[in-house]
Amino acid sequence: MVRQALILGEVKSSEKKAGIDVLMETMRKVKGVKEAHLITGPHDFYLIVNVKDQSEMNDAVARLREIDGISSTMTCLVLNPKT
C-alpha cells in the first residue's frame, strides 16, 4: 500500500536568510520526498512524501526531523492516495 503525506514545517530563524536554499535541497534528498516548496503563512515549507509503507514514512519523518535548521514539522497523512 502506498502511503502519502503532506508535511508542513518551520525553519529556525537563523536559517531563513543564509541557509534556506541548502536546507530545501537537503530535504529534497530524503527518500520519499517528491516535492519541497517554500510557502507563506504560519509554516515555512511543505513537502509531498510518497513511500511504500508506514515504516518508510516513519523513516522519512525521522530523517527530516534530524535536519539541522528545521524547528518543527506536522505530518498529515493522505487517507486515499491516488497513486
GIGINOR-V533890 format. One line per field, one symbol per residue. ss: DSSP state (~ for helix, > for strand, _ for the rest). burial: + if it has 16 or more other ideal C-beta (glycine too) atoms within 10 Angstrom, else -. Layout:
ss: ???
burial: ???
This chain:
ss: __>>>>>>>>>_~~~____~~~~~~~~~____>>>>>>______>>>>>>>__~~~~~~~~~~~~~___>>>>>>>>______
burial: --+++-+++-+---+-------++-++--+-++--+------+++++-+++----++--++-++--+-++--+-+--------
